Amino acid sequence: MADGNKVDEVVKSNVDEVVVEKSSVAEAVVEESNVAALEKSKTVTLKSSDGEIFEATILAKVIEYCNKHVAAAAGTGSDENNTAEQDLKSFDADFIKVDRATLFEIILAANYLDIKGLLDLSCQTVANMIKDMTVEQVRDVFNVENDFTPEEEANVRQENQWAFE
């Protein structure tokens, strides 16, 4: 996880049930929770099994994304459909304009919470970011060490010339 303020306690947020349904993981947690206690507290705790802690800002961004997409889905009428779709695309474009570290945290959160739309958006952003980069630049972005010998790398380049053009 990125350095910064870690959340050492439960992050509490008022999230509508419809928003929770955007994440199959969160929905499963709600279904497995004690319904009476859930109705009383309206608090759902999501904890990764390996103890991973998400930064509050990342969770807040995920909730912001889900809220916007739920509101857009609920508010679309036949006349407003095109305008709402454009507004949502504009929101997505602005939403995903974040630094690399935040983008990678969003990918991890969207993957863990199984929010397909957010995962697709964030992964497409990374794909667009690296599509015109050289192999060395991509290694730099992802901190990937080149463990090929010069001979192995030459063989790979020769076998896959199309990928290096």
MODELLER restraints for C-alpha pairs under 7 A, 6 or more apart:
rsr = mdl.restraints
at = mdl.atoms
rsr.add(forms.Gaussian(group=physical.xy_distance, feature=features.Distance(at['CA:2:A'], at['CA:101:A']), mean=6.67, stdev=0.5))
rsr.add(forms.Gaussian(group=physical.xy_distance, feature=features.Distance(at['CA:5:A'], at['CA:55:A']), mean=6.61, stdev=0.5))
rsr.add(forms.Gaussian(group=physical.xy_distance, feature=features.Distance(at['CA:6:A'], at['CA:53:A']), mean=6.87, stdev=0.5))
rsr.add(forms.Gaussian(group=physical.xy_distance, feature=features.Distance(at['CA:6:A'], at['CA:54:A']), mean=6.95, stdev=0.5))
rsr.add(forms.Gaussian(group=physical.xy_distance, feature=features.Distance(at['CA:6:A'], at['CA:55:A']), mean=5.24, stdev=0.5))
rsr.add(forms.Gaussian(group=physical.xy_distance, feature=features.Distance(at['CA:7:A'], at['CA:53:A']), mean=6.57, stdev=0.5))
rsr.add(forms.Gaussian(group=physical.xy_distance, feature=features.Distance(at['CA:7:A'], at['CA:54:A']), mean=6.86, stdev=0.5))
rsr.add(forms.Gaussian(group=physical.xy_distance, feature=features.Distance(at['CA:7:A'], at['CA:55:A']), mean=5.85, stdev=0.5))
rsr.add(forms.Gaussian(group=physical.xy_distance, feature=features.Distance(at['CA:7:A'], at['CA:56:A']), mean=6.24, stdev=0.5))
rsr.add(forms.Gaussian(group=physical.xy_distance, feature=features.Distance(at['CA:10:A'], at['CA:45:A']), mean=6.80, stdev=0.5))
rsr.add(forms.Gaussian(group=physical.xy_distance, feature=features.Distance(at['CA:11:A'], at['CA:56:A']), mean=6.89, stdev=0.5))
rsr.add(forms.Gaussian(group=physical.xy_distance, feature=features.Distance(at['CA:12:A'], at['CA:43:A']), mean=6.64, stdev=0.5))
rsr.add(forms.Gaussian(group=physical.xy_distance, feature=features.Distance(at['CA:18:A'], at['CA:70:A']), mean=6.98, stdev=0.5))
rsr.add(forms.Gaussian(group=physical.xy_distance, feature=features.Distance(at['CA:19:A'], at['CA:66:A']), mean=5.70, stdev=0.5))
rsr.add(forms.Gaussian(group=physical.xy_distance, feature=features.Distance(at['CA:19:A'], at['CA:67:A']), mean=5.94, stdev=0.5))
rsr.add(forms.Gaussian(group=physical.xy_distance, feature=features.Distance(at['CA:19:A'], at['CA:70:A']), mean=6.21, stdev=0.5))
rsr.add(forms.Gaussian(group=physical.xy_distance, feature=features.Distance(at['CA:20:A'], at['CA:26:A']), mean=5.80, stdev=0.5))
rsr.add(forms.Gaussian(group=physical.xy_distance, feature=features.Distance(at['CA:20:A'], at['CA:27:A']), mean=5.76, stdev=0.5))
rsr.add(forms.Gaussian(group=physical.xy_distance, feature=features.Distance(at['CA:21:A'], at['CA:27:A']), mean=5.29, stdev=0.5))
rsr.add(forms.Gaussian(group=physical.xy_distance, feature=features.Distance(at['CA:22:A'], at['CA:66:A']), mean=6.56, stdev=0.5))
rsr.add(forms.Gaussian(group=physical.xy_distance, feature=features.Distance(at['CA:22:A'], at['CA:115:A']), mean=6.08, stdev=0.5))
rsr.add(forms.Gaussian(group=physical.xy_distance, feature=features.Distance(at['CA:23:A'], at['CA:113:A']), mean=5.49, stdev=0.5))
rsr.add(forms.Gaussian(group=physical.xy_distance, feature=features.Distance(at['CA:23:A'], at['CA:114:A']), mean=5.37, stdev=0.5))
rsr.add(forms.Gaussian(group=physical.xy_distance, feature=features.Distance(at['CA:23:A'], at['CA:115:A']), mean=4.96, stdev=0.5))
rsr.add(forms.Gaussian(group=physical.xy_distance, feature=features.Distance(at['CA:24:A'], at['CA:113:A']), mean=6.81, stdev=0.5))
rsr.add(forms.Gaussian(group=physical.xy_distance, feature=features.Distance(at['CA:24:A'], at['CA:114:A']), mean=5.84, stdev=0.5))
rsr.add(forms.Gaussian(group=physical.xy_distance, feature=features.Distance(at['CA:25:A'], at['CA:113:A']), mean=5.20, stdev=0.5))
rsr.add(forms.Gaussian(group=physical.xy_distance, feature=features.Distance(at['CA:25:A'], at['CA:114:A']), mean=6.18, stdev=0.5))
rsr.add(forms.Gaussian(group=physical.xy_distance, feature=features.Distance(at['CA:26:A'], at['CA:46:A']), mean=6.97, stdev=0.5))
rsr.add(forms.Gaussian(group=physical.xy_distance, feature=features.Distance(at['CA:26:A'], at['CA:113:A']), mean=6.60, stdev=0.5))
rsr.add(forms.Gaussian(group=physical.xy_distance, feature=features.Distance(at['CA:30:A'], at['CA:44:A']), mean=6.77, stdev=0.5))
rsr.add(forms.Gaussian(group=physical.xy_distance, feature=features.Distance(at['CA:58:A'], at['CA:105:A']), mean=6.84, stdev=0.5))
rsr.add(forms.Gaussian(group=physical.xy_distance, feature=features.Distance(at['CA:58:A'], at['CA:106:A']), mean=6.32, stdev=0.5))
rsr.add(forms.Gaussian(group=physical.xy_distance, feature=features.Distance(at['CA:72:A'], at['CA:84:A']), mean=6.50, stdev=0.5))
rsr.add(forms.Gaussian(group=physical.xy_distance, feature=features.Distance(at['CA:76:A'], at['CA:84:A']), mean=6.48, stdev=0.5))
rsr.add(forms.Gaussian(group=physical.xy_distance, feature=features.Distance(at['CA:96:A'], at['CA:122:A']), mean=6.89, stdev=0.5))
rsr.add(forms.Gaussian(group=physical.xy_distance, feature=features.Distance(at['CA:103:A'], at['CA:122:A']), mean=6.72, stdev=0.5))
rsr.add(forms.Gaussian(group=physical.xy_distance, feature=features.Distance(at['CA:107:A'], at['CA:119:A']), mean=5.76, stdev=0.5))
rsr.add(forms.Gaussian(group=physical.xy_distance, feature=features.Distance(at['CA:107:A'], at['CA:122:A']), mean=5.95, stdev=0.5))
rsr.add(forms.Gaussian(group=physical.xy_distance, feature=features.Distance(at['CA:107:A'], at['CA:123:A']), mean=6.91, stdev=0.5))
rsr.add(forms.Gaussian(group=physical.xy_distance, feature=features.Distance(at['CA:110:A'], at['CA:118:A']), mean=5.94, stdev=0.5))
rsr.add(forms.Gaussian(group=physical.xy_distance, feature=features.Distance(at['CA:110:A'], at['CA:119:A']), mean=5.16, stdev=0.5))
rsr.add(forms.Gaussian(group=physical.xy_distance, feature=features.Distance(at['CA:111:A'], at['CA:119:A']), mean=6.12, stdev=0.5))
rsr.add(forms.Gaussian(group=physical.xy_distance, feature=features.Distance(at['CA:130:A'], at['CA:138:A']), mean=6.45, stdev=0.5))
rsr.add(forms.Gaussian(group=physical.xy_distance, feature=features.Distance(at['CA:139:A'], at['CA:145:A']), mean=6.82, stdev=0.5))
rsr.add(forms.Gaussian(group=physical.xy_distance, feature=features.Distance(at['CA:157:A'], at['CA:164:A']), mean=7.00, stdev=0.5))
